[in-house]
Amino acid sequence: MESHHQQTNMFKISEVILKDLPKINELENQLNLNKTKLNFFNQTLSNENFRFIKLVLKKQIIGFLQFSLNKSDCDIISIGVLQKFQNMGYGKILVEYLISLNLKNIFVEVSSNNINGIMFYHRLNFLKIGLRKNYYKKQKSDAILLKLENVN
């Protein structure tokens, strides 16, 4: 898998490796997200259409982004930033990483209960393109489909 590194004095973006998975799972638990299973992680490592990146600040993983991509489009599978680092622009940095890949469209689905997530994507100019009624059974909520068009 090709390695992309984006670094400033403050943070670094790089591929997630196996030893990162416990920290990522801890972060997913804190954010009440589905935990990335070892089997899924191993499958994504061997599939060039899936990527899993981490955002590291002072040697600590503070965020991650799982996504799938084809030639021109990308689907965000999961994204998260440690709560104490939220609302500081780190989620935007992860999405900007996707934008830097010169894609035509970026897609994501968000629970209708996730008001913060919906507002996050709207601030980044994602537009609502669809709705899946009762998609999240446990949460009893709809999935809102969002798209960022003509990224480049």
TORNU-928196 format. One record per residue (C-alpha): x, y, z. Coordinates in Angstrom, 2 decimals. Layout:
X  Y  Z .
...
% end
This chain:
0.00  0.00  0.00 .
1.29  3.40  -0.91 .
2.15  5.54  2.10 .
0.97  9.15  2.29 .
2.43  11.39  4.94 .
1.30  14.88  5.65 .
3.17  16.57  8.43 .
3.49  19.93  10.10 .
5.16  20.80  13.35 .
1.98  19.79  15.13 .
0.49  16.67  13.55 .
1.24  13.80  11.22 .
-1.09  11.75  9.00 .
0.02  8.23  8.11 .
-1.33  4.73  7.48 .
-2.67  2.78  10.44 .
-0.58  -0.29  11.27 .
-1.55  -3.39  13.24 .
-0.07  -2.17  16.53 .
-2.31  0.97  16.28 .
-5.52  -1.05  16.35 .
-5.92  -1.23  20.18 .
-5.60  2.59  20.42 .
-8.02  3.04  17.52 .
-10.49  0.66  19.22 .
-10.15  2.67  22.44 .
-10.95  5.83  20.51 .
-13.91  4.14  18.77 .
-15.25  3.05  22.19 .
-14.95  6.57  23.56 .
-16.88  7.91  20.57 .
-19.46  5.10  20.73 .
-18.55  3.87  17.24 .
-18.43  0.30  15.98 .
-15.04  -1.14  16.78 .
-12.79  -2.01  13.86 .
-12.40  -5.77  13.96 .
-8.99  -7.34  13.36 .
-10.43  -9.35  10.46 .
-11.78  -6.21  8.75 .
-8.52  -4.40  9.36 .
-6.52  -7.24  7.79 .
-8.85  -7.26  4.77 .
-8.41  -3.52  4.28 .
-4.62  -3.87  4.42 .
-4.67  -6.27  1.50 .
-7.23  -4.32  -0.56 .
-5.92  -1.29  -2.43 .
-9.45  0.22  -2.50 .
-9.52  0.65  1.28 .
-7.39  2.98  3.36 .
-7.11  3.52  7.07 .
-5.17  6.56  8.24 .
-4.36  8.03  11.63 .
-3.80  11.56  12.83 .
-0.98  11.71  15.37 .
-0.25  14.66  17.64 .
2.78  14.49  19.96 .
3.08  10.71  19.44 .
-0.60  10.16  20.40 .
-3.27  8.95  17.96 .
-5.97  11.59  18.24 .
-7.99  10.74  15.14 .
-8.53  8.28  12.32 .
-10.28  7.93  9.01 .
-11.34  4.73  7.23 .
-12.40  5.10  3.63 .
-12.85  3.22  0.39 .
-12.03  4.68  -2.96 .
-12.14  4.01  -6.66 .
-10.74  6.08  -9.52 .
-12.82  9.18  -8.87 .
-14.98  8.70  -5.76 .
-14.49  8.00  -2.09 .
-16.77  6.73  0.69 .
-16.00  7.64  4.27 .
-16.52  4.47  6.31 .
-15.63  5.85  9.72 .
-14.01  8.98  11.10 .
-13.25  9.97  14.66 .
-11.31  12.45  16.76 .
-10.68  12.15  20.51 .
-13.29  14.18  22.36 .
-10.78  16.53  23.97 .
-9.48  17.41  20.47 .
-12.88  17.90  18.84 .
-13.90  21.32  17.52 .
-10.24  22.19  16.95 .
-10.13  21.49  13.19 .
-8.65  17.97  13.29 .
-11.69  16.31  11.70 .
-11.49  18.90  8.92 .
-7.79  18.05  8.46 .
-8.75  14.38  7.91 .
-11.37  15.32  5.30 .
-8.90  17.72  3.66 .
-6.56  14.76  3.31 .
-9.27  13.08  1.19 .
-9.70  16.25  -0.83 .
-5.95  16.24  -1.51 .
-6.36  12.87  -3.30 .
-7.97  14.71  -6.26 .
-11.30  12.87  -6.14 .
-14.43  13.88  -7.97 .
-16.85  13.09  -5.11 .
-16.68  12.18  -1.43 .
-19.69  10.37  0.07 .
-20.66  9.75  3.68 .
-23.74  8.65  5.57 .
-24.63  9.99  9.00 .
-27.29  9.01  11.50 .
-30.10  11.54  11.65 .
-29.50  11.50  15.45 .
-25.90  12.68  14.98 .
-26.51  16.44  14.91 .
-22.82  17.25  15.48 .
-21.81  15.01  12.57 .
-24.42  16.53  10.26 .
-23.28  20.06  11.16 .
-19.62  19.05  10.69 .
-20.24  17.85  7.13 .
-22.45  20.81  6.23 .
-19.68  23.21  7.34 .
-17.41  21.35  4.89 .
-19.97  21.92  2.06 .
-21.36  18.37  1.90 .
-24.89  18.33  0.48 .
-27.72  15.96  1.38 .
-28.43  13.63  -1.54 .
-30.61  10.96  0.03 .
-32.18  9.33  3.05 .
-32.35  5.71  4.15 .
-35.36  5.35  6.44 .
-34.81  3.36  9.66 .
-31.30  2.40  8.53 .
-29.80  2.34  12.03 .
-32.04  -0.14  13.82 .
-30.38  0.08  17.26 .
-30.49  3.87  17.23 .
-33.93  3.93  15.60 .
-32.74  6.56  13.16 .
-32.45  7.27  9.47 .
-29.20  7.49  7.52 .
-28.65  10.80  5.79 .
-26.54  10.44  2.64 .
-24.18  13.33  1.99 .
-21.89  14.17  -0.91 .
-19.08  16.63  -1.49 .
-19.03  17.21  -5.25 .
-16.26  18.22  -7.60 .
-13.72  18.22  -4.85 .
-10.84  19.43  -7.02 .
% end
